[in-house]
Amino acid sequence: MPTERPNWLRLIYVLAGHLCVAIGVIAIVVPLLPTTPFLLLAVASYARGSDRFHDWLLHRSWFASHISSVRERRGVSIELKIATVVISLIGWVGSFFFLVPKGWGQIATSVITLSIIISVLRQPTRRG
């Protein structure tokens, strides 16, 4: 329970949760930055720091259904899989041709993008 911890420690957990949610939101639009780990870290931080924020993130936020699907291992929706693959490929094209140095930078970007796509496609697909 969050009330068993000192107030200063609860504040640190809440601030860490806020930071993780912010990074998770940024990760939605930044290619190659995963959203889910930051949201799960936020859930864990809020669980230790604030019942109110923990409840909000799990039940009332935009991410509630995604977090519960991951936590309960129900799988990822086909729409989310398609969106992830498309956004990853768009980010890869932009990075590959315009942002990273030729050679090892392009190889690294390609390997990371391919790893993300394989990881997402290997997740079970949620039905319904």
Wavefront OBJ file of the C-alpha trace (Angstrom):
o trace
v 0.000 0.000 0.000
v 1.278 3.463 -0.820
v 0.236 4.797 2.617
v 2.834 2.577 4.344
v 5.730 4.428 2.685
v 7.121 7.798 3.761
v 5.657 10.772 1.921
v 8.979 11.667 0.265
v 9.287 8.153 -1.163
v 5.706 8.166 -2.400
v 6.414 11.498 -4.124
v 9.446 9.997 -5.886
v 7.332 7.071 -7.112
v 4.604 9.398 -8.369
v 7.124 11.606 -10.182
v 8.723 8.500 -11.724
v 5.257 7.389 -12.846
v 4.562 10.782 -14.414
v 7.916 10.668 -16.218
v 7.220 7.175 -17.546
v 3.762 8.155 -18.795
v 5.254 11.221 -20.512
v 7.941 9.123 -22.199
v 5.282 6.569 -23.165
v 3.208 9.284 -24.820
v 6.261 10.616 -26.669
v 7.088 7.057 -27.735
v 3.791 6.846 -29.611
v 5.129 9.187 -32.266
v 8.877 8.535 -32.049
v 9.959 5.585 -34.165
v 11.991 2.850 -32.462
v 10.994 3.987 -28.935
v 8.685 1.412 -27.315
v 5.609 2.624 -25.425
v 4.592 -0.442 -23.437
v 7.626 -0.795 -21.131
v 7.289 2.809 -20.007
v 3.584 2.387 -19.313
v 4.229 -0.776 -17.303
v 6.918 1.059 -15.333
v 4.394 3.826 -14.678
v 1.876 1.258 -13.381
v 4.506 -0.164 -11.024
v 5.559 3.304 -9.849
v 2.003 4.456 -9.256
v 1.214 1.228 -7.380
v 3.903 2.210 -4.869
v 3.148 5.916 -4.789
v -0.511 6.719 -5.391
v -3.682 4.659 -5.456
v -5.410 7.467 -7.365
v -2.902 7.601 -10.242
v -2.608 3.804 -10.330
v -6.382 3.485 -10.646
v -6.502 6.216 -13.313
v -3.828 4.580 -15.468
v -5.352 1.095 -15.215
v -9.013 1.996 -15.598
v -9.580 5.473 -17.034
v -6.668 6.488 -19.227
v -6.271 6.091 -22.988
v -3.855 3.277 -22.268
v -6.066 1.224 -19.938
v -7.131 -1.424 -22.452
v -3.600 -1.769 -23.840
v -2.067 -2.142 -20.377
v -4.659 -4.691 -19.257
v -4.168 -6.702 -22.457
v -0.419 -6.860 -21.892
v -0.705 -7.615 -18.170
v -3.269 -10.366 -18.693
v -1.425 -11.752 -21.750
v -4.546 -11.523 -23.909
v -2.543 -10.337 -26.883
v -2.309 -7.296 -29.097
v -5.085 -6.123 -31.399
v -4.534 -6.525 -35.128
v -5.008 -2.765 -35.530
v -2.169 -2.068 -33.105
v 0.069 -4.582 -34.878
v -0.590 -2.968 -38.259
v -0.070 0.540 -36.875
v 3.189 -0.474 -35.206
v 4.561 -2.078 -38.356
v 3.545 0.862 -40.570
v 4.931 3.508 -38.195
v 8.146 1.512 -37.721
v 8.627 1.240 -41.476
v 7.958 4.944 -42.005
v 10.475 5.779 -39.280
v 12.974 3.353 -40.756
v 12.701 4.875 -44.255
v 13.192 8.385 -42.876
v 16.106 7.328 -40.702
v 17.735 5.094 -43.297
v 17.746 7.642 -46.099
v 17.937 10.976 -44.289
v 19.126 10.815 -40.676
v 21.703 8.127 -39.973
v 25.166 7.926 -41.471
v 25.673 5.499 -44.299
v 27.083 2.106 -43.434
v 26.868 0.921 -39.830
v 24.174 3.468 -38.895
v 21.894 2.160 -41.627
v 22.605 -1.440 -40.653
v 21.868 -0.729 -36.972
v 18.647 1.099 -37.821
v 17.549 -1.778 -40.053
v 18.294 -4.405 -37.394
v 16.436 -2.456 -34.682
v 13.407 -1.889 -36.912
v 13.310 -5.517 -37.966
v 13.590 -6.620 -34.318
v 10.647 -4.422 -33.322
v 8.500 -5.715 -36.193
v 9.315 -9.347 -35.410
v 8.647 -8.787 -31.710
v 5.234 -7.230 -32.389
v 4.208 -9.865 -34.922
v 5.163 -12.688 -32.537
v 2.756 -11.413 -29.884
v -0.556 -13.257 -29.737
v -3.334 -11.491 -31.619
v -6.248 -10.499 -29.415
v -9.614 -11.660 -30.699
v -12.627 -9.422 -30.418
l 1 2 3 4 5 6 7 8 9 10 11 12 13 14 15 16 17 18 19 20 21 22 23 24 25 26 27 28 29 30 31 32 33 34 35 36 37 38 39 40 41 42 43 44 45 46 47 48 49 50 51 52 53 54 55 56 57 58 59 60 61 62 63 64 65 66 67 68 69 70 71 72 73 74 75 76 77 78 79 80 81 82 83 84 85 86 87 88 89 90 91 92 93 94 95 96 97 98 99 100 101 102 103 104 105 106 107 108 109 110 111 112 113 114 115 116 117 118 119 120 121 122 123 124 125 126 127 128
